[in-house]
Amino acid sequence: MYTTAIHLLSLIFASVFQSQIHPMQDTIAPDVKKQPKELSIHGDTRIDNYYWLNDRENPEVIAYLEAENAYYHEMTAHTRDFQDNLFKEMRSRIKEDDTSVPYKYNGYWYITRYETGKEYPVYSRKKETLEAAEEVMFDGNVMAEGHDYFNLRGISVSPDNSLVAFGTDTVSRRQYNIQVKNLATGELYPEIIENTTGSGVWANDNKTLYYTKKDPQTLRSDKIYKHVLGTSPEEDQLVYHEEDETFNTYVYKSKSRKYIIIGSGSTMTTEYRVLEADQPAGNFKVFSPRVRGLEYSISHFGDSFFVLTNKDGATNFKLMRTPEDKTSSEHWQEFIPHRDSVLLEDVEIFKNYYVLTERDQGLNKMKITRWDSGESYYLPFDNETYVAYPYINPDFNTDTLRYMYNSLTSPYAVIDINMTTREKEIKKEQEVLGGKFKKENYRSERIWAEGRDGTKIPVSLVYHKDTELGANTPLLQYGYGAYGYTSDPYFSTVRLSLLDRGFVYAIAHVRGGEYLGRQWYEDGRLFKKKNTFYDFIDVSKHLIKEGYTSKGHLYAYGGSAGGLLMGAIVNMAPELYNGVIAAVPFVDVITTMLDESIPLTTGEYDEWGNPNDKEYYEYIKSYSPYDNVKAQDYPNMLVTTGLHDSQVQYWEPAKWVAKLRDVKTDSNFLFMETNMEAGHGGASGRFEALKETAREYAFLLDLEGKTD
């Protein structure tokens, strides 16, 4: 049987691949067969020679992915010991027996802790006091046994503290099975609810659980169900069906615990439905009907709802207030007005205070205000490369705000501040083990690069104080630039392995994110998407011009939508970079956005545009990395993907790499590694994930000749 399988695999390889000797080493690079497919729309025809790779059940496809893996590992075999040393170095900085800062909710202190040498966390609680006996709810290490991938999420304890609902994924497709556990007996209830988002919300009767189902084909979160404990999932009642294919739906409980809330959202529009948690037999009512382009989120407190919204052209959002019984938008009254220069990101409500999270010129700010007097103040931060935001604050009845702070040079700290006395207490500061790390050994700064259209683009930088900046300095430039997601300048123990070897790390806060407010996002999507790519390239040119690095030592990294960014820049300005890492890259934009059966497609139209519209088709085609690969020199490149990725399907990077191999004119390295067990987020264990990072860093450091 074994020899038959080996023979079959050799036949597959023979039919798919031809020998292609790498010009630098006598190692065979995969050269996948072409099978032309015509793709026509709007009178335009594209020829896709590698469309056939879109079939994970095809043995030839698996053979190709495994051949790419074999080629990558063979070509980098000389760095294997270095990869292992990097992994050990990264791991040595981590406090393995680490414990979260406990927080109290509904009579229990909740704690997440890691044990030495183990991959997954242990979730536990203690009743009333931290001196009480520990109750272990879940040991992720035990639950992960026998699985190549494991993820536990959506832990939801019933109001009477006796039950807990939770979701598990052992495939990495983000399709979770929900189960319920009796916390007194440890018994698992027999019902298993399949194909969910993993999160469940309890009504106040302690037996009714609301959860979100996914479409089995597109994986769109489209249905909310109600499950009654002790009944079969087949009997579960459909509560809400989101029929608009550009929307996703979800369910959660208000901080006040009074309401179960169903949310529906697309890129540009939101809508909510509410039901009192004491009335699980009741019907949800629409909070305020959806209006195209109107975004809002809701927080309940007392007899009112507070609404964070862009209503009436409030691009950077404003806060409004409305009575519980009059929730439609015509009743909303302005509470915090819109400001042109300040993005209002969130509100955290307490009995005596409310806390606004703002972003002003890219910097996080937290404004604390008393309800009764209106007296307010900002938490002071004296840095330009920091991240600060409210942490876990589940209780209204406290004057203590818990928040997180870290910077490019400072490990994260969890801090409690008494909002009345303004006294602070550091509850925990991340420990960096190994004895080598000292904050004062690192420098950070924020600079501004000028874009080709005159726009000033912020860049956050960090490097070791002994690193001499100049043409020979290696620099890794990171970017994302999509969905309004802001790439904040956070601390990383892993990144120290680059900084301590002379690398500069730069975060380009390009348009498409929200670093400089909502308009910064608007200027990097749809027909302005190319601004994201131009900004990244212009930052690279600025860093070279200002003497931070040079073309021979500049590297770029991006993942997912940031992988699209990588694909675009290597087509547009390949000469600027010595090496590029594209992680799970979204590079086949046209084909994916025309296929509504693929997860995420329909919900992405407001981000990229719908190519069924000719104007969007032509614009997307003009930058789609796969469609714009051409005969030119490309940088050294490492591309990573996961066979089970539900966000960016594996075949996008696979097709891209195959096409690059066929047409590129250089002798630089081109590697692709496919994790055959994982999906979009890579390996699930905390240490296994470090191995992936060690391989990426080894690729960069090897190009710099720094493999010691």
C-alpha positions as CSV (number, residue, x, y, z in Angstrom):
1,M,0.0,0.0,0.0
2,Y,2.8,2.4,0.9
3,T,4.8,1.8,-2.2
4,T,1.7,2.1,-4.3
5,A,1.0,5.6,-2.8
6,I,4.6,6.6,-3.4
7,H,4.4,5.5,-7.0
8,L,1.1,7.4,-7.5
9,L,2.6,10.6,-6.1
10,S,5.6,10.3,-8.5
11,L,3.3,10.0,-11.4
12,I,1.4,13.1,-10.3
13,F,4.7,15.0,-10.0
14,A,5.8,13.9,-13.4
15,S,2.6,15.1,-15.0
16,V,2.4,18.4,-13.2
17,F,6.0,19.6,-13.0
18,Q,8.9,20.1,-15.4
19,S,12.5,20.5,-14.2
20,Q,13.6,24.0,-13.8
21,I,17.1,24.4,-12.3
22,H,17.4,27.4,-10.1
23,P,20.2,29.6,-11.6
24,M,21.9,30.0,-8.2
25,Q,21.7,26.4,-6.9
26,D,21.1,22.9,-8.3
27,T,17.7,22.6,-6.8
28,I,14.6,22.0,-8.8
29,A,11.9,24.7,-8.5
30,P,8.3,23.6,-9.1
31,D,7.1,24.7,-12.5
32,V,3.4,24.0,-12.5
33,K,1.6,23.1,-15.7
34,K,-0.5,25.6,-17.5
35,Q,-4.2,24.9,-18.2
36,P,-5.6,28.0,-19.9
37,K,-9.1,29.2,-18.9
38,E,-10.9,32.1,-20.4
39,L,-12.6,34.5,-18.0
40,S,-14.8,37.0,-19.8
41,I,-16.9,39.9,-18.6
42,H,-17.7,43.4,-19.9
43,G,-16.3,42.5,-23.3
44,D,-12.9,41.8,-21.8
45,T,-11.2,38.3,-21.7
46,R,-8.5,37.3,-19.3
47,I,-6.5,34.1,-19.6
48,D,-5.9,32.3,-16.3
49,N,-3.3,29.6,-16.8
50,Y,-3.5,28.4,-13.2
51,Y,-7.3,28.6,-12.4
52,W,-7.2,24.8,-12.0
53,L,-5.4,25.2,-8.7
54,N,-8.8,26.2,-7.3
55,D,-9.5,22.6,-6.2
56,R,-8.1,21.4,-2.9
57,E,-9.5,17.9,-3.5
58,N,-7.3,17.5,-6.6
59,P,-4.2,15.4,-5.8
60,E,-2.2,17.4,-8.4
61,V,-3.0,20.6,-6.5
62,I,-1.8,19.0,-3.2
63,A,1.3,17.7,-5.0
64,Y,2.1,21.2,-6.2
65,L,1.7,22.8,-2.8
66,E,3.9,20.1,-1.2
67,A,6.5,20.5,-4.0
68,E,6.7,24.2,-3.2
69,N,7.1,23.4,0.5
70,A,9.9,20.9,-0.3
71,Y,11.6,23.5,-2.6
72,Y,11.4,26.2,0.1
73,H,12.7,23.9,2.8
74,E,15.6,22.6,0.6
75,M,16.6,26.1,-0.5
76,T,16.6,27.3,3.1
77,A,18.2,24.2,4.7
78,H,21.3,26.1,5.4
79,T,19.3,28.4,7.8
80,R,17.6,25.5,9.6
81,D,19.8,25.7,12.7
82,F,19.5,29.5,12.6
83,Q,15.7,29.2,12.5
84,D,15.8,26.9,15.5
85,N,18.0,29.4,17.4
86,L,15.7,32.3,16.5
87,F,12.7,30.3,17.8
88,K,14.5,29.5,21.0
89,E,15.6,33.1,21.4
90,M,12.0,34.4,20.9
91,R,10.6,31.8,23.2
92,S,13.2,32.6,25.9
93,R,11.8,36.1,26.2
94,I,8.3,34.8,27.0
95,K,7.2,34.2,30.6
96,E,5.8,30.8,30.0
97,D,3.9,30.5,33.3
98,D,2.1,33.8,32.6
99,T,-1.2,34.9,34.1
100,S,-3.7,37.6,33.1
101,V,-4.9,40.4,35.4
102,P,-8.0,39.0,37.0
103,Y,-11.3,40.8,36.4
104,K,-14.5,40.5,38.3
105,Y,-17.8,39.8,36.7
106,N,-21.1,38.8,38.3
107,G,-19.5,37.5,41.5
108,Y,-16.5,35.7,40.1
109,W,-12.9,36.6,39.3
110,Y,-11.9,35.4,35.8
111,I,-8.3,34.4,35.1
112,T,-6.5,33.2,32.0
113,R,-3.1,31.6,32.6
114,Y,-0.4,29.7,30.8
115,E,1.7,26.8,32.2
116,T,5.4,26.3,31.4
117,G,6.0,24.4,28.2
118,K,2.4,24.3,27.1
119,E,0.8,25.8,24.0
120,Y,-2.7,26.8,25.1
121,P,-4.2,28.8,27.9
122,V,-6.1,27.5,31.0
123,Y,-9.3,29.4,31.7
124,S,-10.4,29.5,35.4
125,R,-12.4,31.5,37.9
126,K,-12.6,32.1,41.7
127,K,-15.7,33.0,43.6
128,E,-15.9,36.4,45.2
129,T,-12.2,36.7,46.3
130,L,-8.9,35.9,44.7
131,E,-8.1,33.7,47.8
132,A,-10.9,31.3,46.9
133,A,-10.3,27.9,45.3
134,E,-9.6,27.9,41.6
135,E,-12.3,26.4,39.4
136,V,-10.8,25.4,36.0
137,M,-13.3,25.9,33.3
138,F,-11.2,24.8,30.3
139,D,-7.7,23.5,29.8
140,G,-6.9,24.2,26.2
141,N,-3.9,21.9,26.3
142,V,-6.1,18.9,27.1
143,M,-8.8,19.9,24.6
144,A,-6.2,20.3,21.8
145,E,-4.8,16.8,22.2
146,G,-5.1,14.9,18.9
147,H,-5.6,18.0,16.8
148,D,-3.1,19.7,14.5
149,Y,-5.0,22.9,15.0
150,F,-7.2,24.0,17.9
151,N,-9.0,27.2,18.8
152,L,-11.3,27.9,21.7
153,R,-13.4,31.0,21.7
154,G,-16.7,32.6,22.7
155,I,-16.7,31.6,26.4
156,S,-20.0,32.7,27.8
157,V,-21.1,32.0,31.3
158,S,-24.8,31.9,32.1
159,P,-26.3,34.6,34.4
160,D,-26.6,32.1,37.3
161,N,-22.9,31.2,36.9
162,S,-23.8,27.4,36.5
163,L,-23.3,26.9,32.8
164,V,-20.8,28.0,30.1
165,A,-21.2,28.0,26.4
166,F,-18.0,27.8,24.2
167,G,-16.9,27.3,20.6
168,T,-14.1,25.1,19.2
169,D,-12.5,25.0,15.8
170,T,-10.1,22.1,14.9
171,V,-9.8,22.7,11.2
172,S,-9.0,26.5,11.0
173,R,-11.9,27.3,8.7
174,R,-13.4,29.5,11.4
175,Q,-16.4,27.2,11.6
176,Y,-17.0,26.5,15.3
177,N,-19.0,23.9,17.1
178,I,-20.8,25.3,20.1
179,Q,-21.2,23.2,23.2
180,V,-22.4,23.8,26.8
181,K,-20.7,22.7,29.9
182,N,-22.1,22.3,33.5
183,L,-19.5,24.1,35.6
184,A,-20.6,22.3,38.8
185,T,-20.3,18.8,37.5
186,G,-17.9,19.3,34.5
187,E,-20.5,17.5,32.3
188,L,-20.8,18.4,28.7
189,Y,-24.3,18.5,27.4
190,P,-24.9,16.2,24.4
191,E,-26.0,18.8,21.9
192,I,-23.4,20.1,19.5
193,I,-24.3,23.1,17.4
194,E,-22.2,23.1,14.2
195,N,-21.0,25.7,11.7
196,T,-21.2,28.8,14.0
197,T,-19.1,31.8,14.7
198,G,-18.3,30.2,18.1
199,S,-20.0,32.8,20.3
200,G,-23.2,32.3,22.2
201,V,-25.3,34.7,24.4
202,W,-27.5,33.7,27.3
203,A,-30.9,35.0,28.0
204,N,-31.6,35.6,31.7
205,D,-33.6,32.4,32.1
206,N,-30.2,30.4,32.1
207,K,-31.4,28.0,29.4
208,T,-31.9,30.0,26.2
209,L,-28.8,30.6,24.1
210,Y,-28.6,32.8,21.0
211,Y,-25.9,32.1,18.4
212,T,-24.9,32.9,14.9
213,K,-24.8,30.4,12.0
214,K,-22.7,30.6,8.9
215,D,-23.6,29.9,5.3
216,P,-21.8,26.5,4.7
217,Q,-20.6,27.7,1.3
218,T,-19.7,31.3,1.6
219,L,-19.1,31.2,5.4
220,R,-21.1,34.4,5.7
221,S,-22.6,34.9,9.2
222,D,-26.2,35.2,8.1
223,K,-28.6,33.6,10.6
224,I,-29.3,34.1,14.4
225,Y,-30.8,31.1,16.1
226,K,-32.3,30.4,19.6
227,H,-31.3,27.2,21.3
228,V,-33.1,25.9,24.4
229,L,-30.8,23.7,26.6
230,G,-31.8,20.1,26.5
231,T,-33.3,20.2,23.0
232,S,-31.8,19.1,19.7
233,P,-30.1,21.7,17.6
234,E,-32.4,20.6,14.7
235,E,-35.2,22.1,16.7
236,D,-33.6,25.5,17.2
237,Q,-35.7,28.5,16.2
238,L,-34.5,30.9,13.5
239,V,-34.7,34.4,15.1
240,Y,-33.2,36.5,12.3
241,H,-32.0,35.9,8.8
242,E,-29.8,38.5,7.2
243,E,-30.7,38.2,3.5
244,D,-28.6,41.0,2.1
245,E,-25.5,39.2,0.9
246,T,-23.3,42.3,1.6
247,F,-24.1,42.1,5.3
248,N,-23.0,39.9,8.2
249,T,-24.9,39.4,11.4
250,Y,-23.9,38.7,15.0
251,V,-25.4,38.7,18.5
252,Y,-24.2,40.0,21.9
253,K,-25.4,41.2,25.3
254,S,-25.4,44.8,26.5
255,K,-23.0,45.8,29.3
256,S,-26.0,46.5,31.4
257,R,-27.1,42.9,30.9
258,K,-30.6,44.1,30.1
259,Y,-30.6,43.6,26.4
260,I,-29.8,40.9,23.8
261,I,-28.7,42.7,20.7
262,I,-28.5,41.5,17.1
263,G,-26.2,43.5,14.9
264,S,-26.1,43.6,11.1
265,G,-23.3,45.3,9.3
266,S,-21.6,45.9,5.9
267,T,-18.6,48.1,5.3
268,M,-20.8,51.3,5.2
269,T,-24.1,50.5,6.9
270,T,-25.2,49.1,10.3
271,E,-28.5,48.1,11.9
272,Y,-29.5,46.7,15.3
273,R,-32.3,44.7,16.8
274,V,-32.9,44.6,20.6
275,L,-34.8,42.3,23.0
276,E,-34.9,42.4,26.8
277,A,-32.9,39.5,28.1
278,D,-35.7,38.7,30.6
279,Q,-38.0,38.0,27.6
280,P,-36.6,35.2,25.5
281,A,-40.0,34.3,24.2
282,G,-40.4,37.9,22.9
283,N,-39.6,39.3,19.5
284,F,-36.6,41.5,18.6
285,K,-37.5,45.1,17.5
286,V,-35.4,47.1,15.1
287,F,-33.5,49.8,16.9
288,S,-33.3,52.1,13.9
289,P,-33.8,50.9,10.3
290,R,-30.8,50.7,8.0
291,V,-30.0,53.6,5.8
292,R,-27.3,53.2,3.1
293,G,-24.2,54.9,4.5
294,L,-25.4,55.3,8.0
295,E,-23.2,53.7,10.6
296,Y,-24.1,53.5,14.3
297,S,-23.3,51.4,17.4
298,I,-25.2,51.4,20.6
299,S,-24.5,51.3,24.4
300,H,-27.2,51.0,27.0
301,F,-27.1,52.8,30.3
302,G,-29.9,53.7,32.7
303,D,-33.0,54.7,30.7
304,S,-31.1,55.6,27.6
305,F,-29.1,54.3,24.7
306,F,-25.9,56.1,23.6
307,V,-25.4,56.0,19.9
308,L,-21.9,56.4,18.2
309,T,-22.7,57.4,14.7
310,N,-21.8,59.2,11.5
311,K,-25.3,60.6,11.1
312,D,-25.7,63.9,9.2
313,G,-22.3,63.7,7.7
314,A,-20.3,63.2,10.9
315,T,-17.4,61.7,9.1
316,N,-15.3,61.3,12.3
317,F,-18.4,60.2,14.3
318,K,-20.3,61.8,17.1
319,L,-22.2,60.5,20.2
320,M,-25.9,60.8,20.5
321,R,-28.5,59.9,23.1
322,T,-32.0,58.5,22.9
323,P,-34.6,57.1,25.3
324,E,-35.0,53.4,25.6
325,D,-38.5,53.5,24.2
326,K,-37.7,55.9,21.3
327,T,-34.7,54.4,19.5
328,S,-35.2,55.3,15.8
329,S,-32.8,57.9,14.5
330,E,-35.3,60.9,14.4
331,H,-35.2,60.8,18.2
332,W,-31.4,60.8,18.6
333,Q,-30.1,63.9,20.4
334,E,-26.5,65.2,20.1
335,F,-24.4,64.5,23.2
336,I,-20.8,64.8,21.9
337,P,-20.6,66.8,18.6
338,H,-18.6,65.9,15.5
339,R,-15.1,67.2,15.2
340,D,-13.3,67.6,11.9
341,S,-9.9,66.8,13.3
342,V,-10.7,64.1,16.0
343,L,-11.9,60.6,15.3
344,L,-14.3,59.4,18.0
345,E,-13.6,55.7,18.3
346,D,-15.6,54.4,21.3
347,V,-17.3,55.2,24.6
348,E,-17.0,53.3,27.9
349,I,-19.7,54.0,30.4
350,F,-19.6,53.8,34.2
351,K,-22.1,54.9,36.9
352,N,-20.3,58.2,37.6
353,Y,-18.1,58.7,34.5
354,Y,-18.0,58.1,30.8
355,V,-14.7,57.6,28.9
356,L,-14.2,58.6,25.3
357,T,-11.6,56.9,23.1
358,E,-10.4,59.4,20.5
359,R,-7.7,59.5,17.8
360,D,-6.1,62.9,17.3
361,Q,-3.4,63.2,14.6
362,G,-2.9,59.5,14.8
363,L,-2.5,59.4,18.6
364,N,-4.8,57.5,21.0
365,K,-6.4,59.7,23.7
366,M,-8.8,58.8,26.5
367,K,-11.0,61.6,27.9
368,I,-12.7,61.0,31.3
369,T,-15.8,63.0,32.1
370,R,-18.1,63.1,35.2
371,W,-21.8,62.7,34.5
372,D,-22.9,65.1,37.2
373,S,-20.5,68.1,36.8
374,G,-19.2,67.6,33.3
375,E,-15.7,68.0,34.6
376,S,-13.2,66.2,32.3
377,Y,-9.6,65.5,31.7
378,Y,-7.3,63.5,29.4
379,L,-5.0,60.7,30.5
380,P,-1.5,62.1,29.9
381,F,0.8,60.3,27.4
382,D,4.2,61.8,26.5
383,N,5.1,59.7,23.4
384,E,4.3,59.6,19.7
385,T,4.7,55.9,19.2
386,Y,2.3,54.4,21.8
387,V,-1.0,52.5,22.0
388,A,-3.5,53.1,24.8
389,Y,-7.1,51.9,25.1
390,P,-9.7,50.8,27.7
391,Y,-9.2,47.2,28.7
392,I,-11.8,44.9,30.3
393,N,-14.3,47.0,32.2
394,P,-17.4,44.8,32.7
395,D,-18.9,46.7,35.7
396,F,-20.8,50.0,35.7
397,N,-20.6,50.4,39.4
398,T,-16.9,51.3,39.8
399,D,-14.8,54.5,39.6
400,T,-11.8,52.5,38.4
401,L,-10.9,52.5,34.7
402,R,-8.7,49.7,33.5
403,Y,-6.7,50.4,30.4
404,M,-3.8,49.1,28.4
405,Y,-0.6,51.0,27.5
406,N,2.4,50.0,25.5
407,S,4.7,51.6,22.9
408,L,7.3,50.6,20.4
409,T,9.9,50.6,23.1
410,S,7.8,49.7,26.2
411,P,6.1,46.4,27.0
412,Y,2.4,46.4,27.6
413,A,1.1,47.4,30.9
414,V,-2.4,46.9,32.4
415,I,-3.2,50.0,34.5
416,D,-6.0,50.8,36.9
417,I,-6.8,54.5,37.4
418,N,-9.2,55.8,40.0
419,M,-11.1,58.3,38.0
420,T,-11.9,60.5,41.0
421,T,-8.4,60.7,42.7
422,R,-6.5,60.1,39.4
423,E,-4.3,57.6,41.3
424,K,-2.8,54.9,39.1
425,E,-1.8,51.4,39.9
426,I,0.1,49.2,37.4
427,K,-1.6,45.8,37.8
428,K,0.8,44.1,35.4
429,E,3.7,44.9,33.2
430,Q,4.7,42.4,30.5
431,E,8.0,40.7,31.5
432,V,10.6,40.3,28.9
433,L,12.8,37.5,30.1
434,G,16.4,36.7,29.2
435,G,18.1,39.5,31.0
436,K,19.0,41.5,27.9
437,F,16.1,43.8,27.3
438,K,16.2,47.3,28.6
439,K,13.8,50.0,27.4
440,E,16.5,52.6,27.3
441,N,18.4,50.6,24.7
442,Y,15.8,51.4,22.0
443,R,14.8,54.5,20.2
444,S,11.4,55.3,18.6
445,E,10.2,58.2,16.5
446,R,7.5,59.4,14.3
447,I,8.3,61.0,11.0
448,W,6.2,62.3,8.1
449,A,6.8,61.3,4.4
450,E,5.5,63.4,1.6
451,G,3.3,61.5,-0.9
452,R,3.2,62.1,-4.6
453,D,0.0,64.1,-4.2
454,G,1.5,66.2,-1.4
455,T,-0.2,64.3,1.4
456,K,1.9,63.8,4.6
457,I,2.1,60.2,5.5
458,P,3.0,59.3,9.1
459,V,5.6,56.6,9.8
460,S,6.4,55.1,13.2
461,L,10.0,53.8,13.6
462,V,11.9,51.8,16.2
463,Y,15.5,50.6,16.3
464,H,18.3,49.8,18.8
465,K,20.2,52.8,20.0
466,D,23.5,51.4,18.8
467,T,22.2,50.9,15.2
468,E,23.9,53.4,12.8
469,L,21.4,54.7,10.4
470,G,22.6,54.8,6.8
471,A,22.7,53.2,3.4
472,N,23.8,49.9,4.8
473,T,21.1,49.7,7.5
474,P,18.5,47.0,7.0
475,L,15.0,48.2,7.4
476,L,11.7,46.3,7.5
477,Q,8.7,48.4,6.4
478,Y,5.2,47.1,7.4
479,G,1.9,48.1,6.0
480,Y,-1.8,47.1,5.9
481,G,-4.1,49.9,4.8
482,A,-7.6,48.5,4.5
483,Y,-11.0,48.3,6.2
484,G,-10.2,51.4,8.3
485,Y,-8.0,49.2,10.4
486,T,-5.2,51.2,12.1
487,S,-1.8,49.6,12.4
488,D,-0.9,50.9,15.8
489,P,2.8,51.2,17.0
490,Y,2.7,48.3,19.6
491,F,5.5,46.6,21.4
492,S,6.7,43.2,20.3
493,T,9.1,40.9,22.1
494,V,9.5,38.9,18.9
495,R,10.6,42.0,16.9
496,L,13.6,42.4,19.2
497,S,15.3,39.6,17.2
498,L,15.4,42.0,14.3
499,L,16.2,45.2,16.2
500,D,19.1,43.5,18.1
501,R,20.6,42.5,14.8
502,G,20.6,46.0,13.4
503,F,17.2,46.3,11.7
504,V,15.0,49.3,11.8
505,Y,11.3,48.5,11.9
506,A,8.9,51.0,10.3
507,I,5.1,51.1,10.2
508,A,3.8,53.0,7.3
509,H,0.4,54.4,8.3
510,V,-0.9,54.5,4.8
511,R,-4.4,55.6,3.6
512,G,-7.0,52.9,3.9
513,G,-6.5,52.7,7.6
514,E,-8.0,55.2,10.1
515,Y,-4.8,56.5,11.7
516,L,-5.6,60.1,10.8
517,G,-9.4,59.8,11.0
518,R,-12.2,58.4,8.9
519,Q,-11.3,60.4,5.8
520,W,-7.9,58.7,5.9
521,Y,-9.8,55.5,5.3
522,E,-12.1,56.9,2.7
523,D,-9.1,58.1,0.7
524,G,-7.8,54.5,0.5
525,R,-10.7,52.4,-0.7
526,L,-12.8,51.9,-3.8
527,F,-11.6,54.2,-6.6
528,K,-9.0,55.7,-4.3
529,K,-7.4,52.3,-3.4
530,K,-4.2,53.0,-5.3
531,N,-3.4,55.7,-2.7
532,T,-2.6,52.9,-0.3
533,F,0.0,51.5,-2.7
534,Y,1.4,54.9,-3.6
535,D,1.7,55.9,0.0
536,F,3.7,52.8,0.9
537,I,6.0,53.3,-2.1
538,D,6.5,57.0,-1.3
539,V,7.3,56.1,2.3
540,S,10.0,53.7,1.0
541,K,11.4,56.4,-1.2
542,H,11.4,58.9,1.7
543,L,13.2,56.4,4.0
544,I,15.9,55.9,1.4
545,K,16.2,59.6,0.6
546,E,16.5,60.5,4.3
547,G,19.3,58.0,4.9
548,Y,17.5,55.4,7.0
549,T,18.4,52.6,4.5
550,S,18.9,52.0,0.8
551,K,17.4,49.9,-2.0
552,G,19.7,47.0,-1.3
553,H,18.7,46.8,2.4
554,L,15.0,47.7,2.3
555,Y,12.4,45.0,3.0
556,A,8.6,45.0,3.1
557,Y,6.0,42.9,4.9
558,G,2.2,42.7,4.8
559,G,-0.4,40.1,5.3
560,S,-4.0,39.5,4.0
561,A,-5.1,42.9,2.6
562,G,-1.5,43.9,3.5
563,G,-0.5,41.0,1.2
564,L,-2.4,42.7,-1.6
565,L,-0.3,45.8,-0.8
566,M,2.8,43.7,-1.1
567,G,1.6,42.3,-4.5
568,A,0.9,45.8,-5.8
569,I,4.2,47.3,-4.7
570,V,6.3,44.6,-6.3
571,N,4.5,45.1,-9.6
572,M,4.8,48.9,-9.4
573,A,8.2,49.5,-7.8
574,P,10.1,46.2,-7.5
575,E,13.5,47.9,-7.7
576,L,13.0,49.5,-4.2
577,Y,13.1,46.3,-2.2
578,N,15.7,43.6,-1.6
579,G,13.1,41.3,-0.1
580,V,9.3,41.1,0.5
581,I,7.2,38.8,2.7
582,A,3.6,38.4,1.7
583,A,1.6,36.5,4.3
584,V,-1.8,35.0,3.2
585,P,-1.9,37.6,0.5
586,F,-5.2,38.7,-1.2
587,V,-3.7,39.0,-4.7
588,D,-6.3,37.6,-7.2
589,V,-8.7,40.4,-6.6
590,I,-10.8,40.4,-9.8
591,T,-11.4,36.7,-9.9
592,T,-12.3,36.5,-6.2
593,M,-14.6,39.5,-6.2
594,L,-16.5,38.0,-9.2
595,D,-17.1,34.7,-7.4
596,E,-19.9,35.2,-4.9
597,S,-19.5,31.6,-3.7
598,I,-16.2,32.4,-2.0
599,P,-16.2,33.5,1.6
600,L,-16.2,37.3,2.2
601,T,-16.8,38.3,-1.4
602,T,-20.2,39.9,-1.3
603,G,-19.4,41.7,2.0
604,E,-16.4,43.2,0.4
605,Y,-18.0,45.2,-2.3
606,D,-18.0,48.5,-0.3
607,E,-14.2,48.0,0.3
608,W,-12.9,47.1,-3.2
609,G,-15.9,47.7,-5.4
610,N,-18.1,45.3,-7.3
611,P,-16.4,44.2,-10.5
612,N,-19.7,43.3,-12.0
613,D,-19.8,47.0,-12.6
614,K,-17.5,47.8,-15.5
615,E,-15.9,50.8,-14.0
616,Y,-14.9,48.9,-10.8
617,Y,-13.8,46.0,-12.9
618,E,-11.4,48.1,-14.9
619,Y,-10.1,49.9,-11.9
620,I,-9.5,46.8,-9.8
621,K,-7.9,45.1,-12.8
622,S,-5.5,47.9,-13.1
623,Y,-3.9,47.1,-9.8
624,S,-4.9,43.4,-9.0
625,P,-1.4,41.8,-8.3
626,Y,-2.1,38.5,-10.1
627,D,-3.4,40.3,-13.2
628,N,-0.5,42.7,-13.4
629,V,2.5,40.3,-13.0
630,K,4.8,41.0,-15.9
631,A,8.2,40.2,-17.3
632,Q,10.5,42.2,-15.0
633,D,12.9,41.7,-12.1
634,Y,11.2,41.1,-8.8
635,P,12.7,41.2,-5.3
636,N,13.5,38.1,-3.2
637,M,10.1,36.9,-2.0
638,L,8.6,34.6,0.6
639,V,4.9,33.9,0.3
640,T,2.9,32.1,3.0
641,T,-0.6,30.6,3.0
642,G,-2.8,28.0,4.8
643,L,-4.6,25.2,3.0
644,H,-7.8,25.8,5.1
645,D,-7.7,29.6,5.0
646,S,-11.3,30.9,4.9
647,Q,-10.4,34.5,4.5
648,V,-7.9,34.4,1.6
649,Q,-8.2,31.0,-0.2
650,Y,-4.8,29.2,-0.6
651,W,-5.1,29.2,-4.4
652,E,-4.6,33.0,-4.6
653,P,-1.0,32.9,-3.5
654,A,-0.4,29.6,-5.2
655,K,-1.5,31.0,-8.6
656,W,0.4,34.2,-8.0
657,V,3.6,32.3,-7.2
658,A,3.2,30.0,-10.3
659,K,2.7,33.0,-12.6
660,L,5.7,34.9,-11.0
661,R,7.9,31.8,-11.6
662,D,6.8,31.7,-15.2
663,V,7.4,35.3,-16.2
664,K,9.9,37.0,-13.9
665,T,13.3,37.9,-15.4
666,D,15.5,37.8,-12.3
667,S,17.4,35.1,-10.4
668,N,16.1,36.2,-7.0
669,F,14.6,33.7,-4.6
670,L,10.8,33.0,-4.8
671,F,9.5,30.8,-2.0
672,M,6.0,29.7,-1.0
673,E,5.2,27.8,2.2
674,T,1.7,26.4,2.7
675,N,0.7,25.3,6.2
676,M,-1.2,22.2,5.3
677,E,-3.0,22.1,8.7
678,A,-3.8,25.8,9.3
679,G,-5.9,28.7,8.0
680,H,-5.7,32.5,7.9
681,G,-4.1,33.0,11.3
682,G,-1.4,30.3,10.9
683,A,-0.5,27.9,13.7
684,S,-2.8,27.9,16.7
685,G,-0.3,27.2,19.6
686,R,1.6,30.1,21.1
687,F,5.0,28.4,20.4
688,E,4.1,26.9,17.0
689,A,3.3,30.4,15.8
690,L,6.8,31.5,16.9
691,K,8.3,28.9,14.6
692,E,6.5,30.6,11.6
693,T,7.9,34.0,12.6
694,A,11.4,32.5,13.0
695,R,11.2,31.2,9.5
696,E,10.2,34.6,8.2
697,Y,12.9,36.5,10.1
698,A,15.5,33.9,9.0
699,F,14.6,34.7,5.4
700,L,15.2,38.4,5.9
701,L,18.4,38.0,8.0
702,D,19.8,35.5,5.6
703,L,19.5,38.0,2.8
704,E,21.5,40.4,5.1
705,G,24.1,37.8,5.9
706,K,23.2,38.0,9.6
707,T,22.6,34.3,10.4
708,D,24.2,34.2,13.8
